[in-house]
Amino acid sequence: MKKLVSLLLMACICFSASAEEGMWLLSRLKGATIKQMKSQGCKLSDKDIYDINNSSIKDAIAGLGNATNPGRHFCTSEIISEQGLLLTNHHCGYSAIQAHSSVEHNYLKDGFWAKDFSQELANPGTTASILDYMTDVTDRVNACLSDDMSEGRRAAVIDSIGNIIKNEANIKEGQFAQVIDMYEGNQFFLFVYTIYKDVRLVAAPPEGMGKFGGDTDNWMWPRHTADFCLLRIYTAPDGSPAEYSAENVPLKPKHSLPISAKGVKDGDFAMILGFPGSTDRFATSHSLQRTIEHTNAARYDIRTVKLNVLWAAMENSTATRIKYAAKASQSSNYWKNAHEQNKALAKLNTMGNKQAIEEEFIKWYEADSERAKKYRSALSQIKTGYENIDDANYAFNYILESLYSGAEAPVFAYKNGGGLLLLCNPDVSAERKAAVKEQLQKAADAFYKDYDMQVDKDMFIALYQECKKRVDAEYLPNTYSFINKECGGSIKTFADVAYENSIFSTKEHFEDFLAHPSEDQITGDWLFYAGNEMGKALLALSKTTAEGDLLIQAANRKFVAGLLEMNEGKAIAPNANSTLRLTYGNVLSYEPKDGVTYNYYTTIDGIMEKEDPTSYEFTIPERLRELYKAKDFGPYTDDEGNLPINFISNNDITGGNSGSPVINAKGELIGVAFDGNSEAMSGDIDFEENLQRCINLDIRYFLWIVDKFADAQNLIDEMNIVF
């Protein structure tokens, strides 16, 4: 935020909407928000964007998720044809691309292009959610709550009334409903989605384009990345959502986005619709301190060690690289994010900004006795809550990153050991055992497909050693005491024995156990022991912090209620929580530091300038080089004859917005959001209106790749492209 002399002015800027700040609920676009959008160039009405009775843009936005947790979305996608074709980021489809890859068919390296429907590849478990409608149910929920309720009682009541509200919504087969709180539990909304369960991979460029720049360029501008892939939603023949079947047909959507090949200019209106995962704009200085010192520090420290193990293994083997490509990519994304966010938080004095808001909040409530009575305890309780859980919270973050998100075999043992013990129980029926055995075999098939024992063993040694350095002994799992007693304190010795003999170290060992279950064998298994002790340690730490967490939760709800009251009449967007939002702004250059100005777009010339055949991150396909030399750019160039690659806008986005459509003033697709810029990585906590930029794939580069690079005329033909 800008440094301001007046604390009051600072508070007003932090909690009122600037032209670009805010992830807005679509049902609340009426009034000031749509008026501001129109003043910046938007030609659409609020009904064009969100209408529950007629086709609107929201019907073309699909949240990508997993069937086991349909209310959460890891990425966003958009429908770009009348046959359910979905456009999203390459990194959003990376796991699917990796899952279908092998040494013989390396779609990561070579790309994948289905030339007809029959070649499109199924992805069991992946879902696409399209919002049917949302409704404010705050009054209904709040009528059942009271200030004297305990947090446990309050949660139970909210859950109960939420279930009643969902039941009254008359959910149809294929729909999903959830009641979600906003503004830290001060408001509540019902969201109803249609969940499509047959989502197939259609196309993806080679990594040399889709991940061009790799970790070096991640979160950086300028960028030159073709961060896209194509999926397709399939339905039952009658159009209803259905599990995968050869009889399924492409979705007939209510709305698909027309694609503008006309390009963008500096200052053009741009809006983004998507499913942002999480922001913390109402964070206090106390929670910010823990984000910096606990969450981000643990994420960066531990993942540095983890990624070094993975990168070394992947460099030496194509097969290993394919197995671990998605895992390494997922880990590295927020490894760098954590580091860059801490740098930005320090540089932009976010802590000072938060403290200034808190000081102004105190002045505001102290000016009125009734307000003081209502809000005086909020900040002090938040402070006390965090102080009470400080050491345990630090340990929890480091153990979570190093042990739970580290070596996979102990965690697999922890999650599946109960099922294996059930197979050893003589009191369990043969029918029940057969069902459990089938489930365990499926889990093993999925787990061991992308697993290498030596890599996992190296990971175990490195991360158990790192955790021991970082965490006080009183919080460490009992595994460390066992290692001291039985292995002379050597983590390597423990790992050598464990991975040599464990049921879980290889698929063969696991399947041998399934064929001949033995309770003594599993209870004496060292990886099973390590996994269980890790789980016990995390559970104990969770119990230690539980009381403080509840105190913080209640006090934070009160603090946010006070901020809303203090800023009554101002438009304030709720924090992101994986629900559909709209953000608007403009295509815009920026000046990150003195003497430096970044243009709003990049061209294919930048790819050739960065190309480096000695670096995997900057190696390009030969076909791209040939087309560049021939200047075969088709109708996708700018006015100067350059092929645009990426552009930036000042839209307010975060994780989960990956793959979101960038839409122009007329409702046409002009780009795909895929990243933020490092200078404003503090944006999830404190929006920086001068520096915050969203990095987008220019839709013309996407079209050029599909048309010229891949010669996928079948895909070009089904899109509505406006020249």
Rosetta blueprint (number, residue, H / E / L):
1 M L
2 K L
3 K L
4 L L
5 V L
6 S L
7 L H
8 L H
9 L H
10 M H
11 A H
12 C H
13 I H
14 C H
15 F H
16 S L
17 A L
18 S L
19 A L
20 E L
21 E L
22 G L
23 M L
24 W E
25 L E
26 L H
27 S H
28 R H
29 L L
30 K L
31 G L
32 A H
33 T H
34 I H
35 K H
36 Q H
37 M H
38 K H
39 S H
40 Q L
41 G L
42 C L
43 K L
44 L L
45 S L
46 D H
47 K H
48 D H
49 I H
50 Y L
51 D L
52 I L
53 N L
54 N L
55 S L
56 S L
57 I H
58 K H
59 D H
60 A H
61 I E
62 A E
63 G E
64 L E
65 G E
66 N E
67 A L
68 T L
69 N E
70 P L
71 G L
72 R L
73 H L
74 F L
75 C E
76 T E
77 S E
78 E E
79 I E
80 I L
81 S E
82 E L
83 Q L
84 G L
85 L E
86 L E
87 L E
88 T E
89 N L
90 H L
91 H L
92 C L
93 G L
94 Y H
95 S H
96 A H
97 I H
98 Q H
99 A H
100 H L
101 S L
102 S L
103 V L
104 E L
105 H L
106 N L
107 Y H
108 L H
109 K H
110 D H
111 G L
112 F E
113 W E
114 A L
115 K L
116 D L
117 F H
118 S H
119 Q H
120 E L
121 L E
122 A E
123 N L
124 P L
125 G L
126 T E
127 T E
128 A E
129 S E
130 I E
131 L E
132 D E
133 Y E
134 M E
135 T E
136 D E
137 V L
138 T H
139 D H
140 R H
141 V H
142 N H
143 A L
144 C L
145 L L
146 S L
147 D L
148 D L
149 M L
150 S L
151 E H
152 G H
153 R H
154 R H
155 A H
156 A H
157 V H
158 I H
159 D H
160 S H
161 I H
162 G H
163 N H
164 I H
165 I H
166 K H
167 N H
168 E H
169 A L
170 N L
171 I L
172 K L
173 E L
174 G L
175 Q E
176 F E
177 A E
178 Q E
179 V E
180 I E
181 D E
182 M E
183 Y H
184 E H
185 G H
186 N L
187 Q E
188 F E
189 F E
190 L E
191 F E
192 V E
193 Y E
194 T E
195 I E
196 Y E
197 K L
198 D E
199 V E
200 R E
201 L E
202 V E
203 A E
204 A E
205 P L
206 P L
207 E H
208 G H
209 M H
210 G H
211 K L
212 F L
213 G L
214 G H
215 D H
216 T H
217 D H
218 N L
219 W L
220 M L
221 W L
222 P L
223 R L
224 H L
225 T L
226 A L
227 D L
228 F L
229 C E
230 L E
231 L E
232 R E
233 I E
234 Y E
235 T E
236 A L
237 P L
238 D L
239 G L
240 S L
241 P L
242 A L
243 E L
244 Y L
245 S L
246 A L
247 E L
248 N L
249 V E
250 P E
251 L L
252 K L
253 P L
254 K L
255 H L
256 S L
257 L L
258 P L
259 I E
260 S E
261 A L
262 K L
263 G L
264 V L
265 K L
266 D L
267 G L
268 D L
269 F E
270 A E
271 M E
272 I E
273 L E
274 G E
275 F L
276 P L
277 G L
278 S L
279 T L
280 D L
281 R L
282 F L
283 A L
284 T L
285 S H
286 H H
287 S H
288 L H
289 Q H
290 R H
291 T H
292 I H
293 E H
294 H H
295 T H
296 N H
297 A H
298 A H
299 R H
300 Y H
301 D H
302 I H
303 R H
304 T H
305 V H
306 K H
307 L H
308 N H
309 V H
310 L H
311 W H
312 A H
313 A H
314 M H
315 E H
316 N L
317 S L
318 T H
319 A H
320 T H
321 R H
322 I H
323 K H
324 Y H
325 A H
326 A H
327 K H
328 A H
329 S H
330 Q H
331 S H
332 S H
333 N H
334 Y H
335 W H
336 K H
337 N H
338 A H
339 H H
340 E H
341 Q H
342 N H
343 K H
344 A H
345 L H
346 A H
347 K H
348 L L
349 N L
350 T H
351 M H
352 G H
353 N H
354 K H
355 Q H
356 A H
357 I H
358 E H
359 E H
360 E H
361 F H
362 I H
363 K H
364 W H
365 Y H
366 E H
367 A L
368 D L
369 S H
370 E H
371 R H
372 A H
373 K H
374 K H
375 Y H
376 R L
377 S H
378 A H
379 L H
380 S H
381 Q H
382 I H
383 K H
384 T H
385 G H
386 Y H
387 E H
388 N H
389 I H
390 D H
391 D H
392 A H
393 N H
394 Y H
395 A H
396 F H
397 N H
398 Y H
399 I H
400 L H
401 E H
402 S H
403 L H
404 Y H
405 S L
406 G L
407 A L
408 E H
409 A H
410 P H
411 V H
412 F H
413 A H
414 Y H
415 K H
416 N H
417 G H
418 G H
419 G H
420 L H
421 L H
422 L H
423 L H
424 C L
425 N L
426 P L
427 D L
428 V L
429 S L
430 A H
431 E H
432 R H
433 K H
434 A H
435 A H
436 V H
437 K H
438 E H
439 Q H
440 L H
441 Q H
442 K H
443 A H
444 A H
445 D H
446 A H
447 F H
448 Y H
449 K H
450 D L
451 Y L
452 D L
453 M H
454 Q H
455 V H
456 D H
457 K H
458 D H
459 M H
460 F H
461 I H
462 A H
463 L H
464 Y H
465 Q H
466 E H
467 C H
468 K H
469 K H
470 R H
471 V L
472 D L
473 A H
474 E H
475 Y H
476 L L
477 P L
478 N L
479 T H
480 Y H
481 S H
482 F H
483 I H
484 N H
485 K H
486 E H
487 C L
488 G L
489 G L
490 S L
491 I H
492 K H
493 T H
494 F H
495 A H
496 D H
497 V H
498 A H
499 Y H
500 E H
501 N H
502 S L
503 I L
504 F L
505 S L
506 T L
507 K H
508 E H
509 H H
510 F H
511 E H
512 D H
513 F H
514 L H
515 A H
516 H L
517 P L
518 S L
519 E H
520 D H
521 Q H
522 I H
523 T H
524 G L
525 D L
526 W H
527 L H
528 F H
529 Y H
530 A H
531 G H
532 N H
533 E H
534 M H
535 G H
536 K H
537 A H
538 L H
539 L H
540 A H
541 L H
542 S H
543 K H
544 T H
545 T H
546 A H
547 E H
548 G H
549 D H
550 L H
551 L H
552 I H
553 Q H
554 A H
555 A H
556 N H
557 R H
558 K H
559 F H
560 V H
561 A H
562 G H
563 L H
564 L H
565 E H
566 M H
567 N L
568 E L
569 G L
570 K L
571 A L
572 I L
573 A L
574 P L
575 N L
576 A L
577 N L
578 S L
579 T L
580 L L
581 R E
582 L E
583 T E
584 Y E
585 G E
586 N E
587 V E
588 L L
589 S L
590 Y E
591 E E
592 P E
593 K E
594 D L
595 G L
596 V E
597 T E
598 Y E
599 N L
600 Y L
601 Y E
602 T E
603 T E
604 I H
605 D H
606 G H
607 I H
608 M H
609 E H
610 K H
611 E L
612 D L
613 P L
614 T L
615 S L
616 Y H
617 E H
618 F H
619 T L
620 I L
621 P L
622 E H
623 R H
624 L H
625 R H
626 E H
627 L H
628 Y H
629 K H
630 A H
631 K L
632 D L
633 F L
634 G L
635 P L
636 Y L
637 T L
638 D L
639 D L
640 E L
641 G L
642 N L
643 L L
644 P E
645 I E
646 N E
647 F E
648 I E
649 S E
650 N L
651 N L
652 D L
653 I L
654 T L
655 G L
656 G L
657 N L
658 S L
659 G L
660 S L
661 P E
662 V E
663 I E
664 N L
665 A L
666 K L
667 G L
668 E L
669 L E
670 I E
671 G E
672 V E
673 A E
674 F E
675 D E
676 G E
677 N L
678 S H
679 E H
680 A H
681 M H
682 S H
683 G H
684 D H
685 I L
686 D L
687 F L
688 E L
689 E L
690 N L
691 L L
692 Q L
693 R L
694 C E
695 I E
696 N E
697 L E
698 D E
699 I H
700 R H
701 Y H
702 F H
703 L H
704 W H
705 I H
706 V H
707 D H
708 K H
709 F H
710 A L
711 D L
712 A L
713 Q H
714 N H
715 L H
716 I H
717 D H
718 E H
719 M E
720 N L
721 I E
722 V E
723 F L
